[in-house]
Amino acid sequence: ALLVVLQAIDGGGKDSTIKKVFRGVNPQGRRVTSFKQPSERELAHDFLWRVHQATPEKGEIGVFNRSHYEDVLVVRVHDLVPEKVWRDRYRIINEFEHGLAAAGTRVVKLFLAISRDEQARRFRSRQETVHKRWKYNEADEQERTFWDDYQEAFADAINETSSEESPWYVIPADNKWYRNWAVATILVGTLREMDPQYPSHT
């Protein structure tokens, strides 16, 4: 199995990356999970509970649009849990991803890095372009005031949880064509290394 984790600040291009890069992949072998604000039921469990249920099966490509990393990003920036809690989650995440790798799931984590000016341009485009207006959310503008806090949180998360078996790749994403090329190149290279095979018949 292959698990692709996509993280970015608001406007970073997660949705369009999935649309462009995976459009040639058979949908029967690909599953995209978008992690929104957790429900009351999800909050009643540990932070990885909902993530475990979404990991890909053998022979499947799983894509996380946002992920378990929100629990060391948003909760940190907005002070939703004590620092001791979110700092300990780095260790828990590393153990979780090590367990996935040991069970045969390759984990590739992609951070789509855009500049503050590009984020502002994309937000304006969402407001001014009719077919993009559904993407616009006033809350995103409020989140922009936490730009520096998010950059620090992303940097720490990447440094604390990148490993040889589940590496982080930081993708310059202001130029969409380059972002798509870089992501596709990494994933094609990963799949070639994995060398997936059709099951043999007995």
C-alpha positions, 0 to 999 in steps of 0.5 A: 500500500502507498499512503500519500499525506498532503499538507499545506496552509490554506490555499496551498493547492491540496485539492487541485494537486489531487485532481491533477496528479491522480486523474490517470489513476484507476479510482478503484485502487485509490481512496482520498480522505479529507480530514475536517474538524473532528466530530464529537465522536472523533474527539471522544477517542485518541487523535489517531482513531479516525486516521487508523480507519482511513489508512489504505488496504494492501494494493491501494493508494490512500491520499490524505487531504490534511491528516493526523498532522493537524493535531500538531498544527491547528491545535498548537497555533490556536492553543487548543491543547497544552504544549506537553500534549501536542509535543508528545504527539510527534513521538506518537506519530513517528511510532504510528508511521513506523508501524505502517511501514512495518506492515508494508505501507509506504508513507510519503508526506508532501508539504506544499509550500506557498508564499504569503503573497501567493496565498493572498492572490489565490484568495482574491481569485476565489472571491473574484472568479465565479466558478471558484467562489465556492472555495472562498471562506472568510475564516481563511482570511482570519487564519492568515493572521496566524501565518508566522505561527503556522510556518513555525508549527509546520517547520517543527512538525517536518523536522520532528517526524521526517524519517528514512521510511516516511520522509517529508518532501517540501514542494515549492508550490507557487507555480502549479505546473511545477508543483504537479510535476514535482509531486508526480515525479516523487510518486512515480519514483516511489511506486517504481521502488515499491514495484507492485505486482498483480497477485499470482493465481494458484 
